[in-house]
Amino acid sequence: IMDKDFIKELHKGGFLIDDNVNEIDTLRYLMFKDRFDRKSFNLTIAPTIDCNFRCIYCYEKDKLENSYMNKETENNLIKLIKEKSSNIDSLNISWYGGEPLLAIDTISSLSESMMSICKDNNIPYNASMVTNGYLLDRATCEKLNKYNVSSIQITLDGNEATHDKRRFLIGGKPTYKKIIENLVACKDILPKIALRINVDNNNKELIKELVDDLRKNQLLDVVHPYLGHVRNDDNCYNDNLCLKNNDYAKLEYNFQNNILNQGINNNPLQFLPRRITSYCGADSISSHIVDSKGDLYRCWNDIGNKQKIVGNINNSELNINEALTDYILFDATENVECRNCKFLPLCMGGCPIKGKEKNCSYVKYMINSYIKDIYKNLKNEIS
């Protein structure tokens, strides 16, 4: 006979459910509830789609152009935020590009206006940035701190030689040393730095060398390395160089285990899979991508693709087209294989950029290993 308190806890945690509960309908309800929630307003802003890099796997490399946000678009963006300000609980900004730091004046101007609106309406303001890090000198870092940029994603791709073959300036000049120098020079004032390591078959063996270099430069206490999966989105790269999902999942698992063992990260529970309702901002009605011309998109992978435009900030109307509905109405439960998959609550069909295609989450391949490791860590803490 099982312990009644234990059964109660299993029920509370969702491990046991009543026979009359339809789990698929529950998932769909929670998915659409969050998808159409308007309490927060989330904007990814690309103040320019110009870039000083020419990375070999960049999905934007054929769409980049010397385009910077003008005052009309800035003003209309601020007008939209003012209109939203009376009905939202928070404003969340992600600076993107191109390379956003090429447009630092626009970032400064927009930030001051947005922060002022939030202050007047008692709305929390949060900002983050994706940058290649080449222009992140100390003066720029101080500006970003002033404008509440609390987290920054920067990418390094292995050791110096490998990185410089993959992520170089226009004309081919190297970038690795400059990025490391910037991180060292700003170490005491850096916001949270998520250090992305884009991996494929060409550099998967060189991750350790990068981590060693970060340690040598005493950066591991301020940067948080993690892996990114290089994929052939929009035919931007070579399929043969890209890792298969299950191979990437194993690589990521081994990487996370290594950084835990080295004491770089001491929170194994962060790898515990959790139920999600929506995959990202692309399938959320309260999230928008705005490029330098004011064009609106659902996903930042789509920036520059004219067929994926869902509106423009300068006319304030959304186009009800496939580019919008393919994301907003994406429902993994309509896929028979996803519907019957025990991992659906952890995945919800994966990245919606693939539409109705099955796009399994990496957690599917290594979940048993993660749970066993978490159990071991918790057991050691208790004992």
N, C-alpha and C positions, 0 to 999 in steps of 0.2 A: 504494500500500500504506500503510495507516494505521499510525502509530507504536504499537508494542505497549504502551508505558508509558501512552500516552494512552488506549488501549482499556481498560487495567487500571483507570485512574482513573474512566473512564465507568462501568465495571462496579461499582466501589466506591461510586460516588455514586448508583447505581440507575438511571442513564440507559440502561444496557444490562442486560438480564436473560437468563437461560437460557431456552430454549424450553419447558422442562418446568415452569417456575414459573407458577402461577395467581395473577395479581396480585390478583384480587377476593378469593380465599380468604385471601391474605396480609393484605389490608386488614381483612377481617372478623376474622381471628385477633387482629391488633393492637388492633382496636377493642374486642372483648370482653375481651381481656386487661387493658387499662387500665380498662375500664368496671367490672370486678368486682374490681379491685385494692383491698385494704383497708389498705395500709401507712400512708396518711395519713388523717386524719379532718378533714373540712371542714364547718364549720357557718356558715351565714348566720343571724344572730340579729336579729330585729326586736323590741327590748325594748318598743316601742310601735308601734301602727299609727295613732297620732294624728299630725297634722302641722300646723305653723304656716303652711304655704303652701297655695295652691290653684292649682297650675299648670294651664294650659288643656288640656294634652295628657296629663295624668297618668292612667295606667291604673288607679290606685288611688283616684282622687278620689271615686268613688261607693261605695267600700268603707271609707273612713277612719272610724275611730270612736275615742272617748276610752277606749282600752283600754291598760293598762300591765301589764307582767309582775309577777305576785305572787310571794311567797316560795316557795310550793309549787312553782311551775313552775321558779323559779330552782334550788331544791334538787334537783329531779328532773333538770334539765339537768346540773348538776354531778355527780349520781349516775351519769348515763349516761357522762360523760367519764371518770370514775374507772374505770368498767367497761371502757372502751375503752383506757385508758392502758397496760395491760400488753401490748397487741398492735399498737400503732401507732408509726410512726417520726416523726410530726409532727402538730401540731394547728394548724389554720388557721382563723381566725375572721374573718368579714366582718360588720360592724355595719351594719344596714339599718333601714328603717322602712316607712311613716311617716317621721318625722324622728327618728333615733336620739338626737340630742343633747337632746331633750326628756326623755329617760330616762337622764341622765348618772349618776345614783346607781346605777341597775341595772347600767349598763356598768361602773362602778367595782367594784361588789360581785362581779359575775361574773368580771371580769378578774382580780381578786386571787385568787379561788378557782382559776381555770383556770391561771394562771401558777404557783401553788403546786403544783398537781398535776403540771404539766410539769417543774418544778424537781425534785420528789421522784422523778420517773421518768426524768429526763435526756432529756426530749423537747423538741425545738425548738418554740417558740411564735411564731406569726406572726399579726398582726391588721391589718385594713384597715377602711375605713369609706366609706359613701356618705352624704353629708350635703349639705343645701342651703347650708351655710356661714354662715347668718345668726347662729347662736349660737356660732360658733367664735371666741370672744374669747381673749385670751392665757391666762387662767387655765384655760380648758377645753382649750386646746392643750397646756398643760403637763401636764394630767392624761392626755391621750391619749398623750403621749410616755412618761409613766410606765407606761402600760399597753401599751406596745409596738405602738401603732398606727403602722405605718411608711409607710402610704400612704392618701391620702384622695382621693375623687372629689368634686368640687364643680362645679356647673353655672352658666354664664353664657351668655346667649342673644343676643349681639349688643351693640349700643350700649345705653346706659343706658335710653333711652326705650323701645326695643323689648323689652329684657329685662323691664322693669317692667310691660309689658302682657301678658307671658306667664307670669312667675314672681313672683307677688305674695303678700303676707300675707293671711290671712283678713280680709276687710273691704276688701281692695284696696290697702293701703298698699304703697309701693315697697320693693325689697329690694337693688337693685344697689349703691348707695353703701355700705350696711352691710357687704356681702360683701367689697367691695374694701377697705374700712377694716380689716376683720378680717385680711385677707391681708397688708396692709401692716404692721399692728401686730404680727403674729406671724412676720414674714418670717424672722427669724434663728433661729426654733425650729420652723418648719414641717417636718413630714415631707414625703415626696414628694407633690406635689399634681398629680393628673391633672385638668385643667380641661376638662370636657366642654362642647361647644357644640352644643346640640340644634338641628338645622337642618331647615327645611321651605321651602316656596315663599314664605313670608312674610318670612323673615329671611336667606335665603341670600346676599344681596348685602351684608350688614352684618357679615360675619365680620372683615373687615380693620379696621373701626372698633374692634372689641373688642380685637384684637391690638395696635393702636396705643395703646389705653388701658392695656393691661397694660404696654406698654413705657414709657409716660409715668409709671406708678407704680413702675417699676423692679422688676417682678415676673416678667419672662420668664426670669430665671435660677433661679427657684424653682418656677414652675408650668409644666406641660407641656400645652399646648392640643391638643385633638384633636376631631374631629367625631363627633356622635351622630345617628343617623338616626331622626327622629320618624316613628313608624308608628302605624297605626290598630289596635293590638292591643285586643281585647275591645271594639271599637267605641267607643273612648275619644276619637276625634278625627275630623276630616273627611278622607276619602280624597283629596279634590281638593287639599288643602293639603299632602299628603305627597308627597315626591319618589319617583319610580320608582327601582328599584334601580340601573339603569344611569346615571340622572342623578345619583343620590347618589354613585355610584362615581367619576364624573368630577369632581364637586365635591371629594370627599375627596382624589383624586389631585392636583388643582390646589392644594389647601390644603397638603398635605404638601410639595409642591414649593416652594411659597412660603416655608414656614418653614425649609426647608433652605437656600434661597437667601438668606434673611435671617440665617442663622447661628444660628437659634433651636434647631435640632436639627442636629448634625453627624454623624449616624450613618445614612447612607442604607440600610445593610444591615438596619436594623430593619424595612424595608418589603419585604424579600425574602420571598415566600410560602414557607411551610414545611408539610411534611406534618403532618397532625393525626390523632389516633385517635378522640378524642371532642370534641364541640363545646363543652361546658360542664359544670358540675356537675349540671345537670338529668338527664343521662343517665349519671351515675356513682353507683354503689351506696354509695360512701363519703362522699357529700355530702348534706346535709340543710338544709332551710330551716325555722326555728322561729319562729313568731310570738309575740306577747305572751300569748296564751292557751295556748301550748304546742302548737298545731296544727302539723303537719308537712306540708310541700309539697315538690315537686320543683323548682319554678322560682319565683323571686321575683316574676315577673309574675302569679303565681297567688294571692298573699297576699290573703286576704279572700274568695276564691271557694270557697264551701263544697263545691262539687262536685269541687274539686281537692285536698281534704285527703286525705292518705295515712296519717294516724295522729295520735297526740297523745303528747307527751313524758310526760304524766302517767299513761298506761297502758302505755307502752313497746312497744306492738304496732303493726307496720305493717299497713295494710289492703292486701291484694293486689287492687287495683281498677284500673280503666282509667286513673285519674289517675297510678298508678304505672307500669303496664306500657306505656302509650303512650310514656313517656319511656325507660324502661330497655331496652325491646325495640325501640326505633326503629332501623331498619337501612336506610340509604339505598341499599344494594346491591339491595334488593328492588324499588326503583323502576327501571324499565327505562331511562328517560332518564338518571338519575343513574349507573346501572351502566355505561353506555356513554360517560359524559362524561369527558374527559381531565383535568378539574379535580377529580374526586372525591377524590383524596388530600389536596387543599388545603381541602376543604369538608366532606366527609362528610355531605352533605345539608343543611348549614346549620342554623339554629336549630330544634331539635326541637319547639318549641312548636307548630309547624305540622303536626306528626304526619307523615302520609304524603304531604302536599302537597310539591311541589317548591319549595324555598326557597333559590335560588342565592346563593352567597357573592358579595360585591362584587368579590372578586379576579378573578372570571371576566371582568369587563368591561374591566379595565385592566391585566391582567398583562403584556401585551407592553410597555406603556409603562414599568412598574416595572422590568422586567428590563433594558430598554435604558438606563434612567437609572442603574441600579446598575452596569452594564457601563461606562458613561462615567465614573462616579466612580472605579471601581477602576482603569480605564485611566489616568486622570489621576494617581492616587496612585502607580502604578508608574512612570510617566514623570516 
